[in-house]
Amino acid sequence: MMTGESWKTGYPCENRLYERQVGAWVTVAGDYRTTDHVLESRHFGEALLIYCLEGEGQFTLGGSRHAVGAGDLFFLPPYVTHGYRCDPVAGWRILWVHFGGAYAESLVRLAGFSVANPLRRLGERPAVVAAFERLLTVLREQNYQHGVDAAGALVVLLLELVKLAEFDQPERRRLLEAAEKGGNLDAMARRAGCSKYHFARLFHAQVGLPPWRYVLNRRVEQGRGLLLNPHFTVKEIAGQLGFRDGNDFTRCFTRLTGLSPRRYRESIAVRTAPVPEKPWHPPSSRRQRLEGG
């Protein structure tokens, strides 16, 4: 049971053309310690990272449910249906950030996060906490060009997660490699060198998903990337990823992301469109006179 003070603090960030050109920006970040935090199913246009420092809760992503405890960090990608809540008795304390940008998303992938792998059991990581706290300090102080400083702090945070990814357990890597090569459960188990029942239990314990769900999520994640290329039709993408046809891919994609492939492609086009600079207007003649111009 959570005792002591509760709080919910969040700090918005104004991101401009510079941050979008860099490919990393922060929209809002915060620090919550509460027993009252419930967000029902939704999909959002930016990514979200949540690091649980105390307590427990759960989150859903693309139809899969995951338990969260102290030391767990989870990633909720943009345009994928999700929800989360803390335990109403135990509560939780979380550090969190909403962010976007192609560079930021590439660092997230390097850190090993995706629709198929949204959860990392980090344990107590002072460097990750310090990176979050630096980001919150930048947003709280709101200094000149704080959006650029926030983008830098976000990159530092994501690079800390990339460094931690290098120390992933070899057992987890072995299981993921066996699953990613495809086939049925028997084929995956043979690659991993164990029975299919033992493989299924190990896989769920390490990854938090059954193998078939992981493979499906992984294919949809790859589909999100292929949809960025306007020259590929949905039918062609479905064939590349091993779906029966375009309709099968569309059903799975829509169920996991909350958007059809066509709607997702349209949303990406809007999100990546260049942001026009604010037009510059010369000073008025009155201002020129006042300033001696």
C-alpha positions as CSV (number, residue, x, y, z in Angstrom):
1,M,0.0,0.0,0.0
2,M,1.3,3.4,-0.9
3,T,1.7,5.8,2.0
4,G,2.9,9.4,2.2
5,E,2.6,12.3,-0.2
6,S,1.0,12.0,-3.6
7,W,1.5,14.3,-6.6
8,K,0.9,14.7,-10.3
9,T,3.3,17.1,-12.0
10,G,3.6,17.6,-15.8
11,Y,5.5,20.2,-17.8
12,P,4.6,21.0,-21.4
13,C,7.1,21.9,-24.1
14,E,6.8,24.1,-27.1
15,N,8.5,22.3,-30.0
16,R,9.3,24.3,-33.1
17,L,10.9,23.9,-36.5
18,Y,14.4,23.3,-35.1
19,E,13.4,20.3,-33.0
20,R,11.5,18.8,-35.9
21,Q,14.4,19.2,-38.2
22,V,16.6,17.4,-35.6
23,G,14.1,14.6,-35.5
24,A,13.6,14.6,-31.8
25,W,11.1,16.7,-29.7
26,V,9.3,16.6,-26.4
27,T,5.6,17.5,-26.0
28,V,5.1,17.0,-22.3
29,A,6.8,15.1,-19.5
30,G,6.1,14.5,-15.8
31,D,6.4,12.8,-12.5
32,Y,3.4,11.1,-10.9
33,R,3.0,9.4,-7.5
34,T,-0.6,8.4,-7.0
35,T,-3.1,5.6,-6.4
36,D,-5.5,7.3,-8.9
37,H,-4.3,7.0,-12.4
38,V,-6.4,5.3,-15.1
39,L,-6.2,5.9,-18.8
40,E,-8.6,3.8,-20.9
41,S,-8.1,2.6,-24.4
42,R,-6.9,5.2,-26.9
43,H,-4.3,5.8,-29.6
44,F,-2.2,8.9,-29.7
45,G,0.0,10.7,-32.3
46,E,3.2,10.6,-30.3
47,A,5.2,8.0,-28.5
48,L,5.2,7.6,-24.7
49,L,7.8,6.1,-22.3
50,I,6.9,5.3,-18.7
51,Y,9.4,4.3,-16.0
52,C,7.8,2.8,-12.9
53,L,9.9,3.6,-9.8
54,E,7.5,2.4,-7.1
55,G,4.3,0.3,-6.8
56,E,2.6,-1.6,-9.6
57,G,0.0,-1.5,-12.4
58,Q,-0.6,-2.7,-15.9
59,F,-0.9,-1.6,-19.5
60,T,-2.5,-2.9,-22.7
61,L,-1.0,-2.5,-26.1
62,G,-2.5,-3.9,-29.3
63,G,-4.7,-6.3,-27.5
64,S,-2.0,-7.7,-25.1
65,R,-2.0,-7.0,-21.4
66,H,1.3,-6.6,-19.4
67,A,1.8,-6.4,-15.6
68,V,4.1,-3.5,-14.5
69,G,6.2,-3.4,-11.2
70,A,8.9,-1.2,-9.7
71,G,11.9,-1.1,-12.1
72,D,9.9,-1.7,-15.3
73,L,9.9,0.7,-18.2
74,F,7.4,0.4,-21.0
75,F,7.0,2.0,-24.4
76,L,3.7,2.9,-26.1
77,P,4.3,3.7,-29.8
78,P,2.3,6.3,-31.7
79,Y,-1.0,5.4,-33.4
80,V,-1.3,2.0,-31.6
81,T,-4.3,1.5,-29.3
82,H,-3.2,1.4,-25.7
83,G,-4.3,2.0,-22.1
84,Y,-2.7,1.8,-18.6
85,R,-3.6,2.1,-14.9
86,C,-1.9,1.8,-11.5
87,D,-3.1,-0.6,-8.9
88,P,-5.7,1.3,-6.8
89,V,-4.2,0.1,-3.5
90,A,-0.4,-0.1,-4.2
91,G,-0.4,2.9,-6.6
92,W,2.7,3.8,-8.5
93,R,5.3,6.4,-9.0
94,I,6.2,6.9,-12.6
95,L,8.4,9.2,-14.7
96,W,7.0,9.7,-18.2
97,V,7.6,11.6,-21.4
98,H,5.6,12.1,-24.7
99,F,7.9,12.6,-27.6
100,G,8.2,12.3,-31.4
101,G,10.7,12.5,-34.3
102,A,12.4,10.1,-36.7
103,Y,15.7,10.3,-34.8
104,A,14.1,9.6,-31.4
105,E,12.1,6.7,-32.9
106,S,15.3,5.2,-34.3
107,L,16.9,5.3,-30.9
108,V,13.9,3.6,-29.4
109,R,14.3,0.8,-31.9
110,L,18.0,0.5,-31.1
111,A,17.1,0.2,-27.4
112,G,15.0,-2.8,-28.4
113,F,11.5,-1.4,-28.0
114,S,8.7,-2.0,-30.5
115,V,5.0,-3.1,-30.6
116,A,6.3,-6.7,-30.1
117,N,8.7,-5.7,-27.3
118,P,7.1,-2.9,-25.3
119,L,8.4,-3.8,-21.8
120,R,11.9,-3.8,-20.3
121,R,12.5,-4.9,-16.7
122,L,15.4,-2.5,-16.0
123,G,15.4,-2.7,-12.2
124,E,16.9,0.3,-10.4
125,R,18.9,2.4,-12.9
126,P,20.2,5.7,-11.4
127,A,21.5,6.9,-14.8
128,V,18.0,6.5,-16.3
129,V,16.4,8.4,-13.4
130,A,19.0,11.1,-13.6
131,A,18.3,11.5,-17.4
132,F,14.5,11.8,-16.7
133,E,15.2,14.4,-13.9
134,R,17.4,16.4,-16.2
135,L,14.6,16.5,-18.8
136,L,12.0,17.6,-16.2
137,T,14.4,20.3,-14.9
138,V,14.7,21.8,-18.4
139,L,10.9,21.8,-18.8
140,R,10.3,23.3,-15.4
141,E,12.8,26.1,-15.8
142,Q,11.5,27.1,-19.3
143,N,14.7,28.9,-20.3
144,Y,15.2,30.5,-23.7
145,Q,15.0,27.8,-26.4
146,H,14.1,25.2,-23.8
147,G,12.6,23.1,-26.6
148,V,16.1,22.5,-28.0
149,D,17.4,21.7,-24.5
150,A,14.6,19.3,-24.0
151,A,15.3,17.5,-27.3
152,G,18.9,17.1,-26.1
153,A,17.8,15.7,-22.8
154,L,15.5,13.3,-24.5
155,V,18.3,12.0,-26.7
156,V,20.5,11.5,-23.6
157,L,17.7,9.5,-22.0
158,L,17.2,7.3,-25.0
159,L,20.9,6.7,-25.4
160,E,21.0,5.5,-21.8
161,L,18.4,2.9,-22.8
162,V,20.4,2.0,-25.9
163,K,23.4,1.3,-23.7
164,L,21.3,-0.9,-21.4
165,A,20.0,-2.9,-24.4
166,E,23.6,-4.2,-25.0
167,F,23.4,-6.1,-21.7
168,D,20.2,-8.0,-22.5
169,Q,20.1,-11.5,-21.3
170,P,21.4,-14.0,-23.9
171,E,18.5,-16.4,-23.1
172,R,16.0,-13.8,-24.2
173,R,18.0,-13.1,-27.4
174,R,18.1,-16.8,-28.2
175,L,14.4,-17.2,-27.8
176,L,13.6,-14.1,-29.9
177,E,15.9,-15.3,-32.7
178,A,14.2,-18.6,-32.7
179,A,10.7,-17.0,-33.0
180,E,11.7,-14.4,-35.6
181,K,12.7,-17.0,-38.1
182,G,9.1,-18.0,-38.4
183,G,7.3,-21.3,-38.7
184,N,5.1,-23.1,-36.2
185,L,5.8,-23.6,-32.5
186,D,7.6,-27.0,-33.2
187,A,10.0,-25.2,-35.6
188,M,10.7,-22.4,-33.1
189,A,11.3,-24.9,-30.3
190,R,13.8,-27.0,-32.5
191,R,15.8,-23.8,-33.2
192,A,15.9,-23.1,-29.5
193,G,16.9,-26.7,-28.6
194,C,13.9,-27.6,-26.4
195,S,10.4,-29.0,-26.4
196,K,7.6,-26.8,-27.7
197,Y,5.9,-26.7,-24.3
198,H,9.2,-25.7,-22.6
199,F,9.8,-23.1,-25.3
200,A,6.4,-21.6,-24.9
201,R,6.8,-21.3,-21.1
202,L,10.3,-19.8,-21.4
203,F,9.3,-17.4,-24.1
204,H,6.3,-16.1,-22.2
205,A,8.4,-15.7,-19.0
206,Q,11.1,-13.7,-20.8
207,V,9.1,-11.7,-23.3
208,G,5.7,-11.4,-21.6
209,L,3.8,-12.7,-24.7
210,P,3.2,-16.1,-26.3
211,P,5.4,-16.7,-29.3
212,W,2.6,-16.5,-31.9
213,R,1.5,-13.1,-30.5
214,Y,5.1,-11.8,-30.6
215,V,5.5,-12.9,-34.2
216,L,2.3,-11.2,-35.2
217,N,3.2,-8.0,-33.4
218,R,6.6,-8.1,-35.1
219,R,5.1,-8.4,-38.5
220,V,2.8,-5.5,-37.9
221,E,5.7,-3.4,-36.6
222,Q,7.6,-4.2,-39.9
223,G,4.4,-3.3,-41.8
224,R,4.4,0.2,-40.1
225,G,7.8,0.8,-41.6
226,L,6.9,-0.5,-45.1
227,L,3.8,1.7,-45.2
228,L,6.2,4.7,-45.1
229,N,7.1,3.8,-48.7
230,P,4.2,5.0,-50.9
231,H,5.4,2.8,-53.8
232,F,4.3,-0.4,-51.9
233,T,0.7,-1.4,-52.1
234,V,-1.0,-3.0,-49.0
235,K,-1.2,-6.3,-51.0
236,E,2.5,-6.2,-51.7
237,I,3.4,-5.5,-48.1
238,A,1.1,-8.3,-47.0
239,G,3.0,-10.7,-49.3
240,Q,6.4,-9.5,-48.0
241,L,5.4,-10.1,-44.4
242,G,3.9,-13.6,-44.9
243,F,0.2,-12.7,-44.5
244,R,-2.3,-14.7,-46.6
245,D,-3.5,-11.6,-48.5
246,G,-4.1,-7.8,-48.1
247,N,-7.3,-8.3,-46.2
248,D,-5.6,-10.6,-43.6
249,F,-2.9,-7.9,-43.1
250,T,-5.5,-5.1,-42.8
251,R,-7.5,-7.0,-40.2
252,C,-4.3,-7.7,-38.0
253,F,-2.9,-4.2,-38.5
254,T,-6.2,-2.5,-37.6
255,R,-6.7,-4.7,-34.5
256,L,-3.3,-4.0,-33.1
257,T,-2.9,-0.3,-34.1
258,G,-6.5,1.0,-34.1
259,L,-6.0,2.3,-37.6
260,S,-6.3,0.7,-41.0
261,P,-3.1,0.7,-43.2
262,R,-4.6,3.4,-45.3
263,R,-5.5,5.6,-42.4
264,Y,-2.1,5.0,-40.8
265,R,-0.4,6.0,-44.0
266,E,-2.4,9.2,-44.2
267,S,-1.6,10.0,-40.6
268,I,2.1,9.6,-41.2
269,A,1.9,11.9,-44.2
270,V,0.4,14.6,-42.1
271,R,2.8,14.0,-39.2
272,T,5.9,14.2,-41.3
273,A,4.9,17.2,-43.4
274,P,7.3,20.1,-43.1
275,V,6.3,22.7,-40.5
276,P,6.3,26.2,-42.1
277,E,8.4,28.8,-40.5
278,K,6.6,31.8,-38.9
279,P,6.7,34.5,-41.5
280,W,9.0,37.5,-40.8
281,H,7.5,41.0,-41.1
282,P,9.7,44.1,-41.2
283,P,9.3,46.5,-38.3
284,S,6.8,49.2,-38.7
285,S,7.9,52.7,-39.5
286,R,6.8,53.9,-36.0
287,R,9.0,51.2,-34.4
288,Q,11.9,52.3,-36.7
289,R,11.5,55.9,-35.6
290,L,11.4,54.9,-31.9
291,E,14.6,52.8,-32.3
292,G,16.3,55.5,-34.4
293,G,16.1,53.5,-37.6
